[in-house]
Structure formats: structure tokens, C-alpha cells
Amino acid sequence: MTETTQTAPYLGDLLKDSPTNWGKWGADDEVGSLNYLGPEQVLAAARLVSQGKVFTLQRLIGDPKGDPVWPGRTPAERTQILDESNWDGEDGPVYPGGLHYADDKINAFLQGSTQYDALGHVWYGGQIWNGYDARTTVGGLDKASVEPIAQRGVVGRGLLLDMARFRGKDNLDTAETFTHEDLIACAEAQGTPIQPRDILIIRTNYLKLFYDLGDKFYEGFCEPGLVYSPELVTWFQDMEIPNLVTDTIANEVTVDPSNGVALVLHNALMRNLGVTLTEIADLEQLADDCAADGQYAFLYVAAPLKVAKGSGSPVNPVVIK
């Protein structure tokens, strides 16, 4: 990853005037802007279903072509524990009736696949989402973990914003940026304007380069994505966006080109506004279908795994059109 320069401003200074939703849903809230998704939003999204098409957005864990992960994380390792070979000798367990079975386990980063971030996943200034003390993360997240998100689930109107097609590219380039105004223009070009409380799903197809370049993908690592501005943060707050979903590893341009700070929006949107972030989504089949039928809004349903104190969790979101 591109290193942050010594002159990069401290996040607390950069975001000192940035809006927050701390306390908006009470002092004990741990799901943030997902509170915007109530029964009204669920029912409205369900009415978008007319074709019965179903798309799942998780990338394959253990893909033979490799698993894209954040630098410093390792891909998941699946270990076979039992298979038919265990009964070649006398190692296989014996059950009445002669049952044989396969068993395996996985060793993986909870954020090593398509995943939801917990709201307490990142912070600055000693406080995580909703003002909880960052010391509550020691040994596991006692506050704002992924569990409350998993317990409630995420259901609403999803809107695909195909930035790669909008810009006429197979994939966006390393460090390429776009703004909320670009998102608005993309949606207008697709014929489906962004509505308040939409779950925004942004396609860059940047992870195509992971498969094309192999290990060279991580050289000078800086993904494309949204870039910070005070106006963008205010727009997210005014539009009451509950969830930002992307096909990149970290949702936003990795290092902000204007200030050298890493992952500004993780803090401005997630820590401060409570916007839930979802990363490494596989949007290719969905994007092709949307381009073919012109329907870019749909029912979006997701529930990460219920992991106590987890800072994130794998998820297999489902889109229904």
C-alpha cells in the first residue's frame, strides 16, 4: 500500500468539522445508519421484485485463481479433516449402520472474503462509532461489533452504480477517484436516480486486475474509489445512506490524493455517520444483467455471520429482481 507521508494531516484535524450521527439513535446504538432501513423501506424494496431473478454477491472462498484480500491479510485456508480416505485404514470414526462423512475447517480472516465491517472496525482519537471508548476493542469488540448488524440483517432498496461502464472502461484504474456527483450522474445515465436511504452498490471491476496481474496487483497498492470531500460526507448524511457496498477491498480510494491520508471515508462515513461498509462484492453477473434489462434498482438482502465481538464477518448478499 502507498505509504502515508509525514505531512498527512491527523484525521481528527481533517474531520474536526465533519458531521456525526453519534447519539442520534441513542447512547447504546451499535448499528448506526442501518436504522434508516425500517419496514417502509423493506416493503418498498420488495415491490421491485417482478422477474424472480436471484444474484448472490459473495466471491468464492478458496478460489483456485486466488482470493483478493487487504495487504497484510492472508487468504483463507481450508483443511480437510475427514474424507473417504480415512476409512481406507482404521482411522475413520465408527457409527452404527456404517455412516461415512466428510468434514473440514477453515482458518481465515473474518474480513478475508466478501464481508461486512463492524462499525467499531476503525477509529481515531480514542473513540469508535457513537463515541464508545476505543479501549472497548481490546480483546474483541465489546461495542459496535458485527454481531448487532448480523442480528438485525440488512434489507432495502439496492441500487447498482456501474461506474466502470459509465466511464466506458472494463475496469477503473489504480487510484482513480470519483465523487458523489459522479454517483448522481451515473445513476441518472442509467435511468434510475438515487433515492434517500438507498443501499449504494458500486461496481469498478478493479479486482479484475488481481486475477490478471497476480502478485503484481499489490505493487503500489491504491484502489480506485470514492474520494473524501466535506460535500460528499454531507450528501451521505442528507441522503441517509445506510450501507455502501463495493467490489473493491476497501470501499474507497486507498490513499486520498489530495491529503495523503489512508481510508478517510472509513472514518468520515462509518465511524462518524454509522454508514455500514461492505467490501469485495462480486458484481459482474448482476452488472451484466442490469445492463441488459435496464433495471438497476432491486431488493437487497444480507446478513453477516453472528460473530461475538467480531470486527467483521463474511457475507453472501442476495439481490432479487
C-alpha positions in Angstrom: 0.0 0.0 0.0 1.2 3.5 -0.7 2.7 4.9 2.5 1.1 7.9 4.1 3.5 10.8 4.0 4.7 12.6 7.2 2.8 15.7 6.2 -0.5 13.9 6.0 -2.9 15.6 8.4 -4.3 13.9 11.5 -7.8 12.5 10.9 -9.0 14.4 14.0 -8.0 17.7 12.4 -9.1 16.8 8.9 -12.6 15.8 10.1 -13.0 18.2 13.0 -16.0 19.8 11.4 -17.4 16.7 9.8 -21.0 15.8 10.7 -21.7 12.9 13.0 -24.7 10.8 13.9 -23.5 10.0 17.4 -26.4 9.8 19.8 -29.0 10.1 17.0 -30.4 6.6 17.8 -29.5 6.6 21.5 -26.4 6.2 23.6 -26.4 2.4 23.2 -26.8 2.2 19.4 -24.4 -0.2 17.6 -25.9 -0.4 14.0 -25.8 3.3 13.0 -27.4 4.3 9.7 -29.0 0.8 9.3 -31.6 2.4 11.5 -32.8 4.1 8.3 -34.0 0.8 7.0 -37.4 0.2 8.6 -40.5 -1.7 7.4 -41.4 1.0 4.9 -38.0 0.6 3.1 -38.3 -3.2 3.2 -41.8 -3.2 1.7 -40.9 -0.7 -1.0 -37.9 -2.8 -2.0 -39.9 -6.0 -2.1 -42.2 -4.3 -4.6 -39.3 -4.1 -7.0 -39.3 -7.9 -7.4 -41.0 -8.7 -10.7 -38.8 -11.2 -12.6 -37.8 -13.7 -9.9 -34.1 -13.3 -10.8 -31.6 -14.0 -8.0 -28.0 -13.0 -7.8 -25.5 -13.8 -5.0 -22.6 -11.3 -4.5 -20.0 -13.2 -2.4 -16.7 -14.1 -4.0 -15.7 -17.7 -3.7 -13.6 -18.6 -0.7 -10.7 -20.7 -1.8 -10.9 -19.7 -5.5 -8.3 -21.6 -7.4 -7.4 -18.3 -9.1 -6.8 -16.7 -5.7 -8.7 -14.7 -3.1 -8.2 -10.9 -3.0 -7.5 -9.6 0.5 -6.3 -6.4 2.1 -2.4 -6.2 2.1 -1.1 -8.0 5.3 -4.0 -10.4 5.4 -3.7 -13.9 4.1 -6.3 -15.8 2.1 -8.5 -18.4 3.8 -7.0 -21.9 4.3 -9.4 -24.8 4.2 -8.2 -28.1 5.8 -9.9 -31.4 5.1 -10.3 -33.3 8.3 -12.3 -36.4 7.2 -13.0 -37.9 3.8 -13.3 -41.4 2.3 -9.6 -42.0 2.7 -9.9 -42.0 6.5 -11.8 -45.3 6.1 -9.0 -46.9 4.0 -7.4 -47.9 7.3 -8.9 -47.8 10.8 -8.8 -44.0 11.4 -12.4 -43.3 10.4 -15.0 -43.0 13.2 -17.4 -45.9 13.5 -21.1 -45.2 13.5 -24.0 -47.7 13.7 -25.0 -48.5 10.1 -21.7 -47.7 8.6 -22.0 -44.0 8.0 -19.0 -42.2 6.4 -18.8 -38.4 6.0 -16.6 -35.5 5.0 -15.5 -32.8 7.5 -13.3 -29.8 7.1 -12.4 -26.5 8.8 -11.3 -23.1 7.7 -8.7 -20.7 9.1 -9.5 -17.2 7.8 -9.6 -13.5 8.5 -13.2 -12.6 9.2 -12.6 -9.8 6.6 -10.9 -12.1 4.1 -13.8 -12.5 1.8 -16.9 -10.5 0.8 -17.7 -9.0 4.1 -19.4 -6.5 6.4 -17.3 -4.2 8.6 -18.4 -3.8 12.2 -19.0 -0.1 13.0 -16.2 -0.3 15.5 -13.7 -1.6 12.9 -11.8 1.7 12.5 -11.4 4.8 14.6 -9.2 7.8 15.5 -8.9 9.9 18.6 -9.6 7.1 21.0 -13.3 6.7 20.1 -15.2 4.4 17.8 -18.7 4.7 16.4 -21.2 6.5 18.7 -18.5 7.8 21.0 -17.6 4.4 22.6 -14.1 4.3 24.1 -11.6 2.6 21.7 -10.5 0.5 24.7 -13.7 -1.4 24.3 -12.0 -3.1 21.3 -9.3 -4.7 23.4 -9.6 -8.5 23.1 -12.6 -8.2 20.8 -15.2 -5.5 20.2 -17.5 -5.2 23.3 -19.3 -2.3 21.5 -20.2 -1.8 17.8 -19.1 -5.3 16.7 -20.5 -7.1 13.7 -22.9 -9.1 15.9 -25.6 -6.4 16.1 -25.6 -6.0 12.3 -25.9 -9.7 11.9 -28.7 -9.9 14.5 -30.8 -7.3 12.6 -29.9 -8.1 9.0 -29.9 -5.7 6.1 -32.9 -5.4 3.8 -33.7 -2.5 1.5 -33.6 -0.9 -2.0 -30.3 -1.7 -3.6 -29.1 0.5 -6.4 -26.2 -0.6 -8.7 -24.0 2.2 -9.8 -21.8 0.8 -12.6 -19.0 3.3 -12.6 -16.8 1.2 -14.9 -19.5 1.1 -17.7 -20.4 4.7 -17.0 -16.8 5.7 -17.8 -16.6 3.4 -20.7 -14.0 1.1 -19.2 -13.6 -2.6 -18.5 -12.3 -1.6 -15.0 -11.3 1.6 -13.3 -7.7 2.3 -12.9 -5.4 2.3 -9.9 -6.0 5.3 -7.7 -8.9 6.5 -10.0 -11.3 8.6 -8.0 -15.0 9.6 -8.2 -17.3 11.8 -6.1 -20.9 11.8 -5.0 -21.6 14.0 -8.0 -20.3 11.2 -10.2 -22.6 8.7 -8.5 -25.5 11.0 -9.1 -24.6 11.4 -12.8 -24.1 7.6 -13.2 -27.5 6.9 -11.7 -29.1 9.5 -14.0 -27.4 8.0 -17.0 -28.7 4.6 -16.0 -32.2 6.0 -15.8 -32.7 5.3 -12.1 -31.9 8.3 -9.8 -30.6 7.7 -6.3 -33.3 7.9 -3.6 -32.9 8.6 0.1 -32.0 5.5 2.1 -30.8 3.6 -0.9 -28.2 0.9 -0.4 -25.5 2.0 -2.8 -23.7 -0.8 -4.7 -20.7 0.5 -6.7 -19.0 -1.5 -9.5 -15.4 -0.7 -10.5 -14.4 -4.2 -11.7 -10.9 -3.3 -10.3 -10.4 -6.7 -8.9 -10.1 -8.0 -12.5 -6.5 -6.8 -12.1 -6.0 -9.1 -9.2 -6.6 -12.1 -11.5 -4.8 -10.5 -14.4 -1.6 -9.4 -12.6 -1.2 -11.9 -9.8 1.2 -10.8 -7.1 2.0 -7.6 -9.0 -1.5 -6.4 -8.1 -0.2 -5.3 -4.7 2.7 -3.3 -6.0 1.9 0.4 -5.3 -1.5 -0.7 -4.0 -4.1 2.0 -4.2 -7.6 1.0 -5.2 -10.0 3.3 -7.1 -13.0 4.6 -5.3 -14.9 7.5 -3.7 -12.7 10.4 -2.6 -13.3 12.5 0.5 -14.8 15.9 0.5 -16.9 17.7 3.1 -19.6 17.9 0.5 -19.6 14.1 -0.1 -20.0 13.4 3.6 -22.8 15.9 3.9 -24.5 14.3 0.9 -24.3 10.9 2.6 -25.8 12.3 5.7 -28.6 14.2 3.9 -29.5 11.2 1.8 -29.5 9.0 4.9 -27.4 6.3 3.1 -27.4 3.2 5.3 -24.9 0.9 3.5 -22.2 1.3 0.9 -21.3 -1.9 -1.0 -18.4 -2.1 -3.4 -16.4 -4.6 -5.4 -13.1 -3.3 -4.0 -11.2 -4.4 -0.9 -11.7 -1.1 1.0 -14.7 0.8 -0.5 -12.8 4.0 -1.2 -9.6 5.2 -2.8 -6.9 3.7 -0.6 -4.9 6.9 0.0 -6.6 10.2 -0.6 -4.6 12.0 -3.4 -5.4 15.5 -2.0 -4.1 14.9 1.5 -2.2 11.6 1.7 -4.5 10.2 4.4 -5.4 6.5 4.3 -9.1 5.4 4.4 -10.6 8.8 5.2 -14.2 7.7 4.4 -14.0 4.7 6.7 -13.8 7.3 9.4 -16.0 10.1 8.0 -18.8 7.7 6.9 -18.5 4.6 9.1 -17.1 5.9 12.4 -18.9 9.3 12.3 -22.1 8.7 10.4 -22.6 5.0 11.1 -22.7 4.0 7.4 -22.1 0.3 7.2 -19.4 -0.8 4.7 -19.5 -3.9 2.6 -16.5 -4.9 0.6 -15.1 -7.4 -2.1 -18.5 -8.0 -3.6 -18.8 -9.9 -6.9 -20.9 -7.7 -9.1 -20.2 -9.0 -12.6 -23.2 -11.1 -13.3 -25.5 -8.6 -11.7 -24.0 -5.7 -13.7 -24.3 -7.6 -17.0 -28.0 -8.3 -16.2 -28.7 -4.7 -15.3 -27.1 -3.5 -18.5 -29.2 -6.0 -20.4 -32.6 -5.3 -18.8 -32.1 -1.7 -17.6 -33.3 -2.5 -14.1 -30.7 -1.1 -11.7 -32.8 -1.0 -8.5 -33.8 -4.2 -6.7 -34.4 -5.9 -3.4 -31.1 -6.3 -1.5 -30.8 -8.7 1.4 -27.8 -9.5 3.5 -26.9 -10.9 6.9 -23.3 -11.4 8.0 -22.4 -14.2 10.3 -23.2 -13.8 14.0 -19.7 -13.5 15.4 -19.5 -12.3 19.0 -17.1 -9.4 19.3 -16.1 -9.6 15.7 -14.7 -6.7 13.8 -16.3 -8.0 10.6 -17.8 -11.1 9.0 -18.1 -12.9 5.7 -21.4 -12.4 3.9 -23.2 -13.7 0.8 -25.6 -10.8 -0.1 -28.6 -11.7 -2.2 -30.1 -9.5 -4.9 -33.6 -10.2 -6.2 -35.1 -8.5 -9.3 
